[in-house]
Amino acid sequence: MIEIKDLFIKFPGFALEDINLSIQDGEFFMLLGPTGAGKTLIIEAIAGIVPITGGRILVKGKEITRLTPEQRGTGIVYQDYALFPHLSVLKNITYGLRYHRTNPNTSKKRVTWLMEQLGLQPLVQRSIHNLSGGEKQRIALARALAVNPSVLLLDEPLSALDPNFREDIRDLLKKLHQEVETTFLMVTHDFAEAMFLGERMAVLNDGKIDQIGPVHEVFHKPATPFVAKFMGIKNVFHASFRNKKARVNNLELHLQSPPGENKCYVAIRPEDIIISKNGASGNDINSFQGKVMGITDRGLYFEVSAGTGNVIFRVMLSKNDFFKLELQKNKDIHISIRSSAIHVF
Amino acid sequence: MVTKRKIDPFFWIAVFSTCTVVIFILFPLTEMVLQPSAQDLKDSIYDPDVLRSIGLSIYTSGMAALISFLIGTPFAYLLARKNFFGKKLVESIIDLPIMIPHPVVGIAILGLAGKNHWLGQFMQQVGIQIMGTVTGIVTVLTFVGLPFYVNTVKAGFEAIPVRLENISRSLGASLSETFLRVTFRLAWRSMLVGIIMCSARAISEFGAVVIVAYHPMIAPVMIYERFTAYGIKYSQPVAVWLIGVSLVLFLLLRICSLPKENQT
């Protein structure tokens, strides 16, 4: 288990404050946040690379706050691979073995196994120059896992890769995590990656943690407007509540259940809003007359701004639906939202 | 229709200034190299005094570079990697020897080594003499050459991603092992360039050496002596040999420091 208690790191112009995390043994934990939120800083604090101003870090119950990086047993994989340019592929992978007192047979077996899993055997004797990004990242993974670290810290390991390699490595990460006992802690700014790989995640916003929870919970039930927007929820509105109703400006939305205390926002995923010609009816459906305010082609789908009264919803439409509805700007349409699709927080 | 590309006047200014600079540097030097006759050159290289002085020049500059390497490398690493209070001040201190007039360097060092200073008294007791010795020459040359080594190697260390060192540490290597297995392996070229810069600076030093040790005579001092005693004709051949020998040495080191084709 990794426990981070009241971690505090101060730099001129930036501070990471009140970071409290506890990550289970063998868990795949995601640290999500925009650039500059301090994600990498947390990882480097765990690895002992950046000095911390306050707080404690424990791994498996043992305090490592004051240990040097080489005493911590944490592996790191960076976005830019950080392979040793003067060493061959094999020498990169076996770099750390001499510092770990394991039976040479065991470590040799482990290295062979890792190279098999990562498909690295054909490259063993090559220099690391002229390899593809995907190959480099697989070497970096093998190098970090070869010494059997208790925690593997992954700093946006997929961000620098071409889209086709990215999926390969993503799948590999998932497979590796299932096969080794190492705890994975990965930093990313892509919630889709987090959803695919992670079990739980923490969302970081400007040096503070906004929300921690299982990935699906954070995805569907964000706790702050920031987390909601980060999870791709484009419709977040201030709202006032009465009984089972929410009021956004002049628009009344029926909720599935009473909202509870201290709620200020409603959030609706853009793919949960339905645009139709004739409207839908039913007990649990909010339906409004509206107008198309704008259309943006997003490549794989269309994003349509649909307005009713003084509220504008952003709606995701498949290309197929879009053409069926023959949408154009200022066209009259119906907007329907299931009450179960409205998240209140 | 083909439109003629207009050449900006700045281009011609740049060409003119390039030619001026190159001629300004090369013309006096080539003239000096070409003026002595083959016989003069031959005579002077058979002169044991000349050989000894050139040898001493190379030896003392080499020693200065070696000392700079030993004490300058960890220092340059610290400057490249760590931020600490007063770093800017330390960086300006290391540049001081570059701007101080050369005789002043000699006087400063002699002031320490004299009988009136406790350090001079102590050195006398343990048998170290600065005035008029090879030790003195090496001391002075290290003083003037060190900044060139430190600044070059510092830039070399800065060019190595700190992440490589982080990875090495996380894999279990200590700071010194990381330095030997990663940093040094990647920075040795810049150290070689630093050694070239340092010894080049050292071999050209005259003003400070002439104050601390007129004898034993290094080549620049001998060139000066021949000039004052016998005139320009007798000093030129020695200068040509000094330039020739240093050029060959520096060229060899430069070739060693060039990266191989397949590495970047």
Interface residues (C-beta under 8 A of the other chain):
Chain A: E44 A47 G48 I49 T68 P69 E70 R72 T74 G75 I76 Y78 D80 A82 F84 P85 H86 Y95 G96 R98 Y99 H100 S127 H129 R143 A144 V147 P149
Chain B: P161 R163 L164 N166 I167 S168 R169 S170 L171 G172 A173 S174 L175 R181 V182 R185 L186 N262 Q263 T264
